């Protein structure tokens, strides 16, 4: 069943779905952290996440390759510079950081757990299928890149 969903749900929509579920789950468990600490950590995560997303898109634009996550076969260039030296998926990492920030702002352990569940979900529905396409499209260059750079961090 999950295979039918691969590359079908726009990643940003998946982020919004998780954010909504986190908001609904927020009353289920309070975090025992002071508000000022939660806000500070959330701010740091949000700025980091947004920066990763923007830099990821900018590197794709500079390489003049497709940013369409639903059709990775449109990629014309293997981007491995800049932020892509740190993570093979900086945009998805940025989304995960943003969801963690949201969970901290909600002050909810249940919301943070849902943010963590975003990672295996995006990995199964988006990243693994993208990796299969990239391996076919860019052969040895992608496999070498995959050996050099971790999927997340």
C-alpha positions in Angstrom: 0.0 0.0 0.0 2.8 2.5 0.9 4.4 1.9 -2.5 1.3 3.4 -4.2 1.9 6.6 -2.2 5.5 7.0 -3.2 6.2 10.3 -4.8 2.4 11.1 -4.7 2.2 13.5 -1.7 4.0 16.8 -2.0 6.5 17.0 0.8 5.2 20.4 1.9 1.7 19.0 2.2 3.1 16.1 4.3 4.7 18.8 6.6 1.4 20.6 6.9 -0.4 17.3 7.7 2.1 16.5 10.4 1.9 20.1 11.8 -1.9 19.7 12.0 -1.7 16.3 13.7 0.9 17.8 16.1 -1.5 20.6 17.0 -4.3 18.1 17.6 -2.0 16.0 19.8 -0.6 18.9 21.7 -2.9 18.5 24.8 -1.8 14.9 25.3 1.5 15.7 27.1 3.2 18.8 28.3 6.9 19.3 28.1 8.6 20.1 31.4 10.7 22.9 30.0 10.4 26.6 30.7 8.7 28.6 28.0 11.8 30.8 27.4 14.0 27.7 26.7 11.4 26.2 24.4 11.1 29.4 22.5 14.8 29.8 22.2 15.3 26.3 20.9 12.3 26.6 18.6 13.7 29.8 17.1 17.1 28.2 16.5 15.5 25.1 14.9 13.2 27.2 12.8 15.9 29.5 11.5 18.2 26.5 10.8 15.4 24.6 9.1 14.4 27.5 6.9 18.0 28.2 6.0 18.5 24.5 4.9 15.3 24.6 2.8 16.2 27.9 1.1 19.9 26.9 0.4 18.7 23.6 -0.9 16.4 25.2 -3.4 19.0 27.8 -4.4 21.6 25.1 -5.2 19.1 23.4 -7.4 18.2 26.6 -9.2 21.9 27.4 -9.7 22.4 24.0 -11.2 19.4 24.6 -13.4 17.8 21.3 -12.4 14.3 20.4 -11.3 13.0 21.1 -7.8 9.9 19.0 -8.4 9.9 16.4 -5.7 7.0 14.4 -7.3 9.1 13.7 -10.4 12.8 13.3 -9.5 13.4 11.9 -13.0 13.3 15.5 -14.3 16.6 16.2 -12.6 19.3 17.0 -15.1 22.2 17.5 -12.6 23.4 15.8 -9.5 23.7 18.6 -7.0 26.5 17.8 -4.5 27.9 21.2 -3.6 27.1 23.6 -0.8 24.6 22.4 1.7 24.5 19.1 -0.2 28.0 18.3 1.1 26.4 18.0 4.6 23.2 16.2 3.8 21.7 14.5 0.8 18.3 15.9 1.8 18.8 19.3 3.3 15.3 20.4 2.4 13.7 17.5 4.2 16.0 18.0 7.1 14.9 21.6 7.2 11.3 20.4 7.2 12.1 18.1 10.2 13.8 20.9 12.1 10.7 23.1 11.5 8.4 20.5 12.8 10.5 20.0 15.9 10.4 23.8 16.4 6.6 23.6 16.1 6.5 20.8 18.7 8.6 22.9 21.1 6.3 25.9 20.6 3.3 23.7 21.3 5.0 22.6 24.5 4.0 19.0 23.9 5.9 15.7 24.1 3.2 14.1 21.9 3.7 16.7 19.2 7.5 16.2 19.4 7.0 12.5 18.9 4.9 13.1 15.8 7.7 15.5 14.5 10.1 12.6 14.9 7.7 10.3 13.1 7.9 12.6 10.1 11.4 11.4 9.4 10.6 7.7 8.6 7.5 8.8 6.8 9.3 11.2 4.4 12.1 8.7 4.1 9.7 5.9 3.0 7.4 8.0 0.8 9.9 10.4 -0.8 13.5 9.9 -0.1 13.9 6.1 -0.9 12.0 6.5 -4.2 14.1 9.6 -5.1 17.3 7.6 -4.3 16.3 4.8 -6.7 15.7 7.4 -9.5 19.0 9.2 -8.8 20.9 5.9 -8.8 19.4 5.0 -12.2 19.8 8.5 -13.6 23.3 9.3 -12.4 24.8 5.8 -11.9 28.3 5.7 -10.3 28.3 9.5 -9.6 25.3 9.1 -7.4 26.6 6.0 -5.7 29.9 7.8 -4.9 28.0 10.8 -3.6 25.9 8.5 -1.4 29.0 7.0 0.1 30.5 10.5 0.9 27.4 12.2 2.3 24.9 11.0 4.8 21.2 10.9 4.1 20.3 13.3 7.0 23.4 14.6 8.8 
